[in-house]
Amino acid sequence: MTLIALITAVATLLWTFAVLGFIEWFWTVARTERPQHVAHMADLLGNLVPAMIALVVVVMVGAFIGLPSVVVIIALLFPAGLAFGVQMALNDLRGTAWPWEAGRIALVVLIGGAIIWYGQVA
């Protein structure tokens, strides 16, 4: 397995985790009262902004000092920032629910593994 394939696999798992987190977040917010939707969206954005600011800082520093592999860093930091922000918003929205987390992680491994496998075969 090459380094690029490993980075692609990790990024795929992070994207899958972020997408499933967004689906759970939308499903959870849809069950709340309608006037609270704006507050939940503001909370989600408040959790996403610090991760995206960190991404911009890394890109700027990488461009400033001349890192040749900033694209690889972006490929990992962007889905990781989305996954982190959505996870924090979900933790704010609902209490801790470890059975749901274990199920979502298992689903991430299953779906992400299928995507990675299909990408290697096709």
N, CA, C and O atoms as CSV, one atom per row, in Angstrom:
chain,resi,resn,atom,element,x,y,z
A,1,MET,N,N,0.857,-1.180,0.000
A,1,MET,CA,C,0.000,0.000,0.000
A,1,MET,C,C,0.899,1.238,0.000
A,1,MET,O,O,1.781,1.383,0.846
A,2,THR,N,N,0.660,2.106,-0.946
A,2,THR,CA,C,1.463,3.321,-1.041
A,2,THR,C,C,0.949,4.373,-0.064
A,2,THR,O,O,-0.135,4.244,0.505
A,3,LEU,N,N,1.747,5.406,0.112
A,3,LEU,CA,C,1.363,6.484,1.025
A,3,LEU,C,C,0.121,7.213,0.510
A,3,LEU,O,O,-0.751,7.581,1.296
A,4,ILE,N,N,0.040,7.419,-0.788
A,4,ILE,CA,C,-1.134,8.091,-1.365
A,4,ILE,C,C,-2.388,7.255,-1.147
A,4,ILE,O,O,-3.446,7.796,-0.825
A,5,ALA,N,N,-2.280,5.947,-1.319
A,5,ALA,CA,C,-3.431,5.072,-1.092
A,5,ALA,C,C,-3.860,5.101,0.367
A,5,ALA,O,O,-5.054,5.077,0.662
A,6,LEU,N,N,-2.897,5.153,1.282
A,6,LEU,CA,C,-3.220,5.228,2.711
A,6,LEU,C,C,-3.915,6.544,3.053
A,6,LEU,O,O,-4.898,6.556,3.794
A,7,ILE,N,N,-3.403,7.650,2.513
A,7,ILE,CA,C,-4.027,8.952,2.757
A,7,ILE,C,C,-5.426,9.003,2.167
A,7,ILE,O,O,-6.341,9.559,2.775
A,8,THR,N,N,-5.593,8.424,0.984
A,8,THR,CA,C,-6.917,8.367,0.361
A,8,THR,C,C,-7.880,7.537,1.197
A,8,THR,O,O,-9.047,7.902,1.342
A,9,ALA,N,N,-7.408,6.437,1.744
A,9,ALA,CA,C,-8.265,5.582,2.573
A,9,ALA,C,C,-8.685,6.303,3.855
A,9,ALA,O,O,-9.851,6.249,4.247
A,10,VAL,N,N,-7.741,6.972,4.501
A,10,VAL,CA,C,-8.073,7.705,5.734
A,10,VAL,C,C,-9.043,8.843,5.418
A,10,VAL,O,O,-10.004,9.062,6.155
A,11,ALA,N,N,-8.793,9.565,4.327
A,11,ALA,CA,C,-9.702,10.646,3.936
A,11,ALA,C,C,-11.093,10.113,3.621
A,11,ALA,O,O,-12.090,10.752,3.956
A,12,THR,N,N,-11.170,8.957,2.985
A,12,THR,CA,C,-12.473,8.358,2.690
A,12,THR,C,C,-13.222,8.014,3.963
A,12,THR,O,O,-14.426,8.251,4.059
A,13,LEU,N,N,-12.527,7.461,4.936
A,13,LEU,CA,C,-13.180,7.150,6.218
A,13,LEU,C,C,-13.642,8.420,6.924
A,13,LEU,O,O,-14.721,8.444,7.516
A,14,LEU,N,N,-12.828,9.477,6.865
A,14,LEU,CA,C,-13.224,10.740,7.492
A,14,LEU,C,C,-14.432,11.351,6.789
A,14,LEU,O,O,-15.344,11.849,7.450
A,15,TRP,N,N,-14.450,11.317,5.459
A,15,TRP,CA,C,-15.609,11.830,4.714
A,15,TRP,C,C,-16.862,11.028,5.051
A,15,TRP,O,O,-17.940,11.598,5.218
A,16,THR,N,N,-16.723,9.712,5.152
A,16,THR,CA,C,-17.873,8.872,5.490
A,16,THR,C,C,-18.386,9.202,6.886
A,16,THR,O,O,-19.596,9.284,7.099
A,17,PHE,N,N,-17.478,9.390,7.832
A,17,PHE,CA,C,-17.870,9.757,9.197
A,17,PHE,C,C,-18.593,11.107,9.207
A,17,PHE,O,O,-19.598,11.272,9.898
A,18,ALA,N,N,-18.076,12.071,8.435
A,18,ALA,CA,C,-18.700,13.398,8.381
A,18,ALA,C,C,-20.087,13.324,7.742
A,18,ALA,O,O,-21.026,13.947,8.237
A,19,VAL,N,N,-20.225,12.576,6.660
A,19,VAL,CA,C,-21.521,12.482,5.984
A,19,VAL,C,C,-22.556,11.806,6.890
A,19,VAL,O,O,-23.685,12.280,7.008
A,20,LEU,N,N,-22.172,10.714,7.519
A,20,LEU,CA,C,-23.112,10.044,8.430
A,20,LEU,C,C,-23.440,10.928,9.627
A,20,LEU,O,O,-24.560,10.888,10.137
A,21,GLY,N,N,-22.482,11.719,10.077
A,21,GLY,CA,C,-22.743,12.663,11.163
A,21,GLY,C,C,-23.737,13.739,10.734
A,21,GLY,O,O,-24.639,14.096,11.492
A,22,PHE,N,N,-23.568,14.258,9.507
A,22,PHE,CA,C,-24.519,15.246,8.998
A,22,PHE,C,C,-25.911,14.656,8.872
A,22,PHE,O,O,-26.893,15.326,9.192
A,23,ILE,N,N,-26.016,13.425,8.416
A,23,ILE,CA,C,-27.328,12.776,8.305
A,23,ILE,C,C,-27.967,12.651,9.681
A,23,ILE,O,O,-29.150,12.950,9.843
A,24,GLU,N,N,-27.193,12.212,10.678
A,24,GLU,CA,C,-27.731,12.101,12.037
A,24,GLU,C,C,-28.101,13.468,12.594
A,24,GLU,O,O,-29.118,13.610,13.274
A,25,TRP,N,N,-27.269,14.487,12.305
A,25,TRP,CA,C,-27.562,15.834,12.785
A,25,TRP,C,C,-28.867,16.352,12.190
A,25,TRP,O,O,-29.707,16.888,12.913
A,26,PHE,N,N,-29.045,16.195,10.868
A,26,PHE,CA,C,-30.291,16.636,10.229
A,26,PHE,C,C,-31.490,15.885,10.790
A,26,PHE,O,O,-32.542,16.481,11.021
A,27,TRP,N,N,-31.341,14.589,11.011
A,27,TRP,CA,C,-32.435,13.785,11.540
A,27,TRP,C,C,-32.780,14.221,12.962
A,27,TRP,O,O,-33.956,14.290,13.320
A,28,THR,N,N,-31.772,14.514,13.769
A,28,THR,CA,C,-32.015,14.940,15.141
A,28,THR,C,C,-32.636,16.331,15.193
A,28,THR,O,O,-33.546,16.578,15.985
A,29,VAL,N,N,-32.144,17.245,14.348
A,29,VAL,CA,C,-32.697,18.602,14.320
A,29,VAL,C,C,-34.130,18.591,13.790
A,29,VAL,O,O,-34.964,19.375,14.241
A,30,ALA,N,N,-34.416,17.718,12.848
A,30,ALA,CA,C,-35.777,17.645,12.303
A,30,ALA,C,C,-36.791,17.228,13.365
A,30,ALA,O,O,-37.975,17.546,13.254
A,31,ARG,N,N,-36.334,16.527,14.381
A,31,ARG,CA,C,-37.245,16.106,15.453
A,31,ARG,C,C,-37.427,17.167,16.524
A,31,ARG,O,O,-38.276,17.007,17.400
A,32,THR,N,N,-36.654,18.248,16.481
A,32,THR,CA,C,-36.825,19.314,17.464
A,32,THR,C,C,-37.914,20.273,16.993
A,32,THR,O,O,-38.405,20.181,15.868
A,33,GLU,N,N,-38.274,21.186,17.875
A,33,GLU,CA,C,-39.292,22.168,17.508
A,33,GLU,C,C,-38.747,23.122,16.458
A,33,GLU,O,O,-37.556,23.432,16.447
A,34,ARG,N,N,-39.614,23.579,15.587
A,34,ARG,CA,C,-39.200,24.399,14.452
A,34,ARG,C,C,-38.464,25.687,14.840
A,34,ARG,O,O,-37.487,26.024,14.171
A,35,PRO,N,N,-38.870,26.423,15.872
A,35,PRO,CA,C,-38.136,27.650,16.218
A,35,PRO,C,C,-36.687,27.405,16.664
A,35,PRO,O,O,-35.874,28.330,16.650
A,36,GLN,N,N,-36.365,26.189,17.051
A,36,GLN,CA,C,-35.010,25.888,17.511
A,36,GLN,C,C,-34.050,25.560,16.367
A,36,GLN,O,O,-32.846,25.443,16.595
A,37,HIS,N,N,-34.551,25.411,15.163
A,37,HIS,CA,C,-33.703,25.012,14.038
A,37,HIS,C,C,-32.591,26.024,13.759
A,37,HIS,O,O,-31.458,25.638,13.471
A,38,VAL,N,N,-32.909,27.307,13.843
A,38,VAL,CA,C,-31.897,28.333,13.581
A,38,VAL,C,C,-30.801,28.272,14.642
A,38,VAL,O,O,-29.620,28.408,14.323
A,39,ALA,N,N,-31.179,28.072,15.879
A,39,ALA,CA,C,-30.186,27.981,16.956
A,39,ALA,C,C,-29.281,26.761,16.768
A,39,ALA,O,O,-28.078,26.837,17.017
A,40,HIS,N,N,-29.852,25.645,16.333
A,40,HIS,CA,C,-29.048,24.450,16.098
A,40,HIS,C,C,-28.108,24.647,14.906
A,40,HIS,O,O,-26.978,24.159,14.916
A,41,MET,N,N,-28.576,25.359,13.885
A,41,MET,CA,C,-27.709,25.643,12.738
A,41,MET,C,C,-26.561,26.567,13.146
A,41,MET,O,O,-25.426,26.379,12.707
A,42,ALA,N,N,-26.851,27.560,13.979
A,42,ALA,CA,C,-25.800,28.453,14.474
A,42,ALA,C,C,-24.790,27.676,15.317
A,42,ALA,O,O,-23.591,27.948,15.251
A,43,ASP,N,N,-25.258,26.728,16.095
A,43,ASP,CA,C,-24.364,25.902,16.889
A,43,ASP,C,C,-23.471,25.047,15.991
A,43,ASP,O,O,-22.276,24.907,16.253
A,44,LEU,N,N,-24.047,24.480,14.938
A,44,LEU,CA,C,-23.248,23.696,13.991
A,44,LEU,C,C,-22.175,24.555,13.335
A,44,LEU,O,O,-21.016,24.150,13.248
A,45,LEU,N,N,-22.558,25.729,12.880
A,45,LEU,CA,C,-21.582,26.623,12.257
A,45,LEU,C,C,-20.516,27.062,13.261
A,45,LEU,O,O,-19.343,27.193,12.913
A,46,GLY,N,N,-20.929,27.286,14.495
A,46,GLY,CA,C,-19.968,27.651,15.530
A,46,GLY,C,C,-18.959,26.550,15.810
A,46,GLY,O,O,-17.829,26.829,16.210
A,47,ASN,N,N,-19.353,25.316,15.604
A,47,ASN,CA,C,-18.420,24.205,15.776
A,47,ASN,C,C,-17.568,23.964,14.536
A,47,ASN,O,O,-16.462,23.434,14.639
A,48,LEU,N,N,-18.070,24.345,13.370
A,48,LEU,CA,C,-17.310,24.137,12.137
A,48,LEU,C,C,-16.272,25.233,11.887
A,48,LEU,O,O,-15.219,24.970,11.305
A,49,VAL,N,N,-16.561,26.441,12.320
A,49,VAL,CA,C,-15.684,27.576,12.021
A,49,VAL,C,C,-14.262,27.391,12.578
A,49,VAL,O,O,-13.311,27.622,11.830
A,50,PRO,N,N,-14.058,26.993,13.829
A,50,PRO,CA,C,-12.674,26.847,14.310
A,50,PRO,C,C,-11.858,25.830,13.504
A,50,PRO,O,O,-10.671,26.041,13.255
A,51,ALA,N,N,-12.492,24.738,13.101
A,51,ALA,CA,C,-11.770,23.739,12.305
A,51,ALA,C,C,-11.395,24.296,10.938
A,51,ALA,O,O,-10.306,24.020,10.434
A,52,MET,N,N,-12.271,25.062,10.345
A,52,MET,CA,C,-11.979,25.631,9.033
A,52,MET,C,C,-10.933,26.752,9.135
A,52,MET,O,O,-10.134,26.940,8.217
A,53,ILE,N,N,-10.939,27.484,10.235
A,53,ILE,CA,C,-9.902,28.501,10.447
A,53,ILE,C,C,-8.543,27.815,10.589
A,53,ILE,O,O,-7.545,28.295,10.053
A,54,ALA,N,N,-8.507,26.712,11.298
A,54,ALA,CA,C,-7.250,25.959,11.424
A,54,ALA,C,C,-6.772,25.470,10.062
A,54,ALA,O,O,-5.573,25.477,9.783
A,55,LEU,N,N,-7.695,25.049,9.224
A,55,LEU,CA,C,-7.340,24.615,7.873
A,55,LEU,C,C,-6.731,25.760,7.078
A,55,LEU,O,O,-5.709,25.577,6.415
A,56,VAL,N,N,-7.340,26.933,7.134
A,56,VAL,CA,C,-6.813,28.095,6.421
A,56,VAL,C,C,-5.437,28.480,6.945
A,56,VAL,O,O,-4.549,28.821,6.164
A,57,VAL,N,N,-5.252,28.427,8.266
A,57,VAL,CA,C,-3.953,28.761,8.854
A,57,VAL,C,C,-2.887,27.771,8.371
A,57,VAL,O,O,-1.778,28.178,8.023
A,58,VAL,N,N,-3.211,26.499,8.348
A,58,VAL,CA,C,-2.249,25.496,7.873
A,58,VAL,C,C,-1.895,25.735,6.408
A,58,VAL,O,O,-0.728,25.626,6.033
A,59,VAL,N,N,-2.878,26.057,5.580
A,59,VAL,CA,C,-2.614,26.323,4.171
A,59,VAL,C,C,-1.744,27.567,4.012
A,59,VAL,O,O,-0.809,27.572,3.213
A,60,MET,N,N,-2.049,28.624,4.772
A,60,MET,CA,C,-1.251,29.850,4.681
A,60,MET,C,C,0.190,29.618,5.156
A,60,MET,O,O,1.134,30.067,4.508
A,61,VAL,N,N,0.356,28.934,6.261
A,61,VAL,CA,C,1.703,28.649,6.759
A,61,VAL,C,C,2.442,27.751,5.770
A,61,VAL,O,O,3.625,27.956,5.498
A,62,GLY,N,N,1.741,26.762,5.238
A,62,GLY,CA,C,2.359,25.875,4.250
A,62,GLY,C,C,2.790,26.613,2.996
A,62,GLY,O,O,3.848,26.324,2.438
A,63,ALA,N,N,1.985,27.557,2.550
A,63,ALA,CA,C,2.353,28.354,1.386
A,63,ALA,C,C,3.493,29.306,1.718
A,63,ALA,O,O,4.357,29.569,0.882
A,64,PHE,N,N,3.489,29.816,2.928
A,64,PHE,CA,C,4.515,30.773,3.331
A,64,PHE,C,C,5.893,30.116,3.449
A,64,PHE,O,O,6.891,30.664,2.981
A,65,ILE,N,N,5.937,28.940,4.076
A,65,ILE,CA,C,7.238,28.290,4.255
A,65,ILE,C,C,7.566,27.337,3.109
A,65,ILE,O,O,8.668,26.791,3.059
A,66,GLY,N,N,6.636,27.134,2.201
A,66,GLY,CA,C,6.911,26.347,1.008
A,66,GLY,C,C,6.794,24.851,1.181
A,66,GLY,O,O,7.603,24.101,0.635
A,67,LEU,N,N,5.805,24.403,1.929
A,67,LEU,CA,C,5.588,22.958,2.044
A,67,LEU,C,C,5.103,22.410,0.700
A,67,LEU,O,O,4.161,22.953,0.123
A,68,PRO,N,N,5.721,21.361,0.201
A,68,PRO,CA,C,5.308,20.838,-1.098
A,68,PRO,C,C,4.034,19.993,-1.047
A,68,PRO,O,O,3.408,19.766,-2.082
A,69,SER,N,N,3.648,19.531,0.123
A,69,SER,CA,C,2.514,18.610,0.215
A,69,SER,C,C,1.335,19.205,0.979
A,69,SER,O,O,0.685,18.506,1.757
A,70,VAL,N,N,1.059,20.473,0.768
A,70,VAL,CA,C,-0.075,21.097,1.445
A,70,VAL,C,C,-1.389,20.473,0.986
A,70,VAL,O,O,-2.344,20.402,1.760
A,71,VAL,N,N,-1.444,20.021,-0.264
A,71,VAL,CA,C,-2.667,19.403,-0.795
A,71,VAL,C,C,-2.999,18.134,-0.011
A,71,VAL,O,O,-4.168,17.859,0.259
A,72,VAL,N,N,-1.988,17.374,0.350
A,72,VAL,CA,C,-2.215,16.160,1.136
A,72,VAL,C,C,-2.752,16.525,2.517
A,72,VAL,O,O,-3.649,15.861,3.037
A,73,ILE,N,N,-2.205,17.570,3.098
A,73,ILE,CA,C,-2.676,18.009,4.408
A,73,ILE,C,C,-4.130,18.468,4.318
A,73,ILE,O,O,-4.935,18.161,5.197
A,74,ILE,N,N,-4.464,19.199,3.264
A,74,ILE,CA,C,-5.850,19.648,3.064
A,74,ILE,C,C,-6.779,18.455,2.895
A,74,ILE,O,O,-7.892,18.447,3.419
A,75,ALA,N,N,-6.314,17.440,2.156
A,75,ALA,CA,C,-7.143,16.262,1.917
A,75,ALA,C,C,-7.526,15.558,3.207
A,75,ALA,O,O,-8.560,14.893,3.266
A,76,LEU,N,N,-6.714,15.695,4.227
A,76,LEU,CA,C,-7.036,15.084,5.517
A,76,LEU,C,C,-7.696,16.060,6.483
A,76,LEU,O,O,-8.604,15.680,7.222
A,77,LEU,N,N,-7.250,17.311,6.485
A,77,LEU,CA,C,-7.773,18.275,7.460
A,77,LEU,C,C,-9.210,18.699,7.168
A,77,LEU,O,O,-9.985,18.915,8.100
A,78,PHE,N,N,-9.578,18.821,5.903
A,78,PHE,CA,C,-10.938,19.272,5.602
A,78,PHE,C,C,-11.993,18.274,6.066
A,78,PHE,O,O,-12.903,18.674,6.792
A,79,PRO,N,N,-11.924,16.991,5.687
A,79,PRO,CA,C,-12.940,16.065,6.213
A,79,PRO,C,C,-12.813,15.841,7.716
A,79,PRO,O,O,-13.812,15.583,8.386
A,80,ALA,N,N,-11.592,15.937,8.257
A,80,ALA,CA,C,-11.437,15.797,9.712
A,80,ALA,C,C,-12.100,16.963,10.434
A,80,ALA,O,O,-12.726,16.771,11.476
A,81,GLY,N,N,-11.967,18.177,9.885
A,81,GLY,CA,C,-12.620,19.346,10.480
A,81,GLY,C,C,-14.128,19.242,10.415
A,81,GLY,O,O,-14.824,19.593,11.368
A,82,LEU,N,N,-14.636,18.760,9.288
A,82,LEU,CA,C,-16.093,18.565,9.176
A,82,LEU,C,C,-16.581,17.517,10.165
A,82,LEU,O,O,-17.589,17.714,10.844
A,83,ALA,N,N,-15.865,16.408,10.242
A,83,ALA,CA,C,-16.264,15.343,11.171
A,83,ALA,C,C,-16.214,15.826,12.619
A,83,ALA,O,O,-17.108,15.518,13.408
A,84,PHE,N,N,-15.172,16.582,12.969
A,84,PHE,CA,C,-15.048,17.105,14.322
A,84,PHE,C,C,-16.178,18.082,14.630
A,84,PHE,O,O,-16.796,17.992,15.691
A,85,GLY,N,N,-16.456,19.014,13.719
A,85,GLY,CA,C,-17.513,19.998,13.941
A,85,GLY,C,C,-18.884,19.364,14.086
A,85,GLY,O,O,-19.667,19.747,14.955
A,86,VAL,N,N,-19.169,18.395,13.230
A,86,VAL,CA,C,-20.474,17.720,13.311
A,86,VAL,C,C,-20.581,16.914,14.593
A,86,VAL,O,O,-21.637,16.887,15.223
A,87,GLN,N,N,-19.492,16.255,14.985
A,87,GLN,CA,C,-19.521,15.477,16.223
A,87,GLN,C,C,-19.756,16.373,17.430
A,87,GLN,O,O,-20.525,16.019,18.324
A,88,MET,N,N,-19.105,17.525,17.465
A,88,MET,CA,C,-19.318,18.457,18.578
A,88,MET,C,C,-20.749,18.993,18.581
A,88,MET,O,O,-21.351,19.139,19.645
A,89,ALA,N,N,-21.299,19.287,17.400
A,89,ALA,CA,C,-22.685,19.752,17.324
A,89,ALA,C,C,-23.648,18.657,17.776
A,89,ALA,O,O,-24.638,18.941,18.449
A,90,LEU,N,N,-23.363,17.414,17.411
A,90,LEU,CA,C,-24.206,16.312,17.870
A,90,LEU,C,C,-24.116,16.132,19.376
A,90,LEU,O,O,-25.122,15.848,20.027
A,91,ASN,N,N,-22.923,16.294,19.937
A,91,ASN,CA,C,-22.781,16.186,21.388
A,91,ASN,C,C,-23.533,17.300,22.102
A,91,ASN,O,O,-24.083,17.083,23.182
A,92,ASP,N,N,-23.562,18.504,21.502
A,92,ASP,CA,C,-24.338,19.598,22.089
A,92,ASP,C,C,-25.836,19.356,21.950
A,92,ASP,O,O,-26.610,19.708,22.840
A,93,LEU,N,N,-26.237,18.767,20.854
A,93,LEU,CA,C,-27.652,18.569,20.549
A,93,LEU,C,C,-28.271,17.461,21.397
A,93,LEU,O,O,-29.381,17.599,21.910
A,94,ARG,N,N,-27.553,16.392,21.528
A,94,ARG,CA,C,-28.036,15.263,22.326
A,94,ARG,C,C,-26.970,14.941,23.349
A,94,ARG,O,O,-25.809,15.320,23.192
A,95,GLY,N,N,-27.359,14.257,24.374
A,95,GLY,CA,C,-26.376,13.864,25.381
A,95,GLY,C,C,-25.454,12.802,24.818
A,95,GLY,O,O,-25.435,12.556,23.612
A,96,THR,N,N,-24.705,12.187,25.682
A,96,THR,CA,C,-23.832,11.124,25.219
A,96,THR,C,C,-24.664,9.884,24.943
A,96,THR,O,O,-25.536,9.521,25.732
A,97,ALA,N,N,-24.395,9.253,23.848
A,97,ALA,CA,C,-25.127,8.049,23.455
A,97,ALA,C,C,-24.133,7.069,22.843
A,97,ALA,O,O,-24.025,6.969,21.621
A,98,TRP,N,N,-23.413,6.353,23.686
A,98,TRP,CA,C,-22.381,5.464,23.185
A,98,TRP,C,C,-22.889,4.349,22.286
A,98,TRP,O,O,-22.184,4.008,21.336
A,99,PRO,N,N,-24.050,3.757,22.509
A,99,PRO,CA,C,-24.501,2.730,21.558
A,99,PRO,C,C,-24.666,3.282,20.143
A,99,PRO,O,O,-24.372,2.595,19.165
A,100,TRP,N,N,-25.144,4.541,20.040
A,100,TRP,CA,C,-25.275,5.145,18.713
A,100,TRP,C,C,-23.906,5.385,18.101
A,100,TRP,O,O,-23.720,5.173,16.902
A,101,GLU,N,N,-22.950,5.821,18.902
A,101,GLU,CA,C,-21.608,6.105,18.396
A,101,GLU,C,C,-20.932,4.840,17.879
A,101,GLU,O,O,-20.316,4.852,16.813
A,102,ALA,N,N,-21.046,3.763,18.626
A,102,ALA,CA,C,-20.435,2.506,18.195
A,102,ALA,C,C,-21.069,2.006,16.903
A,102,ALA,O,O,-20.379,1.493,16.022
A,103,GLY,N,N,-22.382,2.159,16.797
A,103,GLY,CA,C,-23.060,1.762,15.568
A,103,GLY,C,C,-22.649,2.616,14.382
A,103,GLY,O,O,-22.479,2.109,13.273
A,104,ARG,N,N,-22.488,3.926,14.619
A,104,ARG,CA,C,-22.087,4.798,13.521
A,104,ARG,C,C,-20.656,4.512,13.091
A,104,ARG,O,O,-20.352,4.538,11.899
A,105,ILE,N,N,-19.779,4.241,14.042
A,105,ILE,CA,C,-18.393,3.911,13.692
A,105,ILE,C,C,-18.345,2.602,12.912
A,105,ILE,O,O,-17.585,2.481,11.951
A,106,ALA,N,N,-19.146,1.628,13.316
A,106,ALA,CA,C,-19.206,0.371,12.568
A,106,ALA,C,C,-19.734,0.607,11.149
A,106,ALA,O,O,-19.236,0.012,10.193
A,107,LEU,N,N,-20.732,1.470,11.014
A,107,LEU,CA,C,-21.263,1.799,9.697
A,107,LEU,C,C,-20.236,2.546,8.857
A,107,LEU,O,O,-20.149,2.336,7.647
A,108,VAL,N,N,-19.458,3.417,9.493
A,108,VAL,CA,C,-18.389,4.132,8.778
A,108,VAL,C,C,-17.361,3.137,8.246
A,108,VAL,O,O,-16.943,3.240,7.092
A,109,VAL,N,N,-16.955,2.187,9.061
A,109,VAL,CA,C,-15.980,1.196,8.624
A,109,VAL,C,C,-16.552,0.348,7.499
A,109,VAL,O,O,-15.841,0.027,6.548
A,110,LEU,N,N,-17.811,-0.015,7.591
A,110,LEU,CA,C,-18.441,-0.837,6.559
A,110,LEU,C,C,-18.575,-0.076,5.236
A,110,LEU,O,O,-18.150,-0.569,4.191
A,111,ILE,N,N,-19.157,1.105,5.280
A,111,ILE,CA,C,-19.362,1.887,4.058
A,111,ILE,C,C,-18.031,2.383,3.507
A,111,ILE,O,O,-17.769,2.268,2.309
A,112,GLY,N,N,-17.186,2.939,4.385
A,112,GLY,CA,C,-15.876,3.417,3.947
A,112,GLY,C,C,-15.020,2.299,3.376
A,112,GLY,O,O,-14.337,2.487,2.369
A,113,GLY,N,N,-15.054,1.138,4.016
A,113,GLY,CA,C,-14.314,-0.016,3.501
A,113,GLY,C,C,-14.812,-0.440,2.130
A,113,GLY,O,O,-14.016,-0.794,1.261
A,114,ALA,N,N,-16.126,-0.407,1.931
A,114,ALA,CA,C,-16.682,-0.757,0.619
A,114,ALA,C,C,-16.253,0.249,-0.445
A,114,ALA,O,O,-15.928,-0.135,-1.568
A,115,ILE,N,N,-16.249,1.527,-0.098
A,115,ILE,CA,C,-15.820,2.561,-1.051
A,115,ILE,C,C,-14.339,2.395,-1.382
A,115,ILE,O,O,-13.944,2.481,-2.545
A,116,ILE,N,N,-13.527,2.160,-0.363
A,116,ILE,CA,C,-12.081,1.966,-0.578
A,116,ILE,C,C,-11.840,0.728,-1.426
A,116,ILE,O,O,-11.045,0.759,-2.365
A,117,TRP,N,N,-12.519,-0.351,-1.098
A,117,TRP,CA,C,-12.359,-1.598,-1.862
A,117,TRP,C,C,-12.780,-1.407,-3.311
A,117,TRP,O,O,-12.085,-1.858,-4.222
A,118,TYR,N,N,-13.909,-0.743,-3.535
A,118,TYR,CA,C,-14.378,-0.489,-4.893
A,118,TYR,C,C,-13.382,0.393,-5.644
A,118,TYR,O,O,-13.145,0.177,-6.832
A,119,GLY,N,N,-12.806,1.368,-4.980
A,119,GLY,CA,C,-11.816,2.237,-5.617
A,119,GLY,C,C,-10.543,1.489,-5.987
A,119,GLY,O,O,-9.897,1.833,-6.976
A,120,GLN,N,N,-10.172,0.483,-5.220
A,120,GLN,CA,C,-8.983,-0.303,-5.536
A,120,GLN,C,C,-9.237,-1.314,-6.647
A,120,GLN,O,O,-8.350,-1.610,-7.447
A,121,VAL,N,N,-10.462,-1.841,-6.687
A,121,VAL,CA,C,-10.791,-2.872,-7.689
A,121,VAL,C,C,-11.103,-2.232,-9.036
A,121,VAL,O,O,-10.648,-2.707,-10.077
A,122,ALA,N,N,-11.876,-1.157,-9.011
A,122,ALA,CA,C,-12.332,-0.566,-10.281
A,122,ALA,C,C,-11.271,0.262,-10.956
A,122,ALA,O,O,-11.511,0.819,-12.028
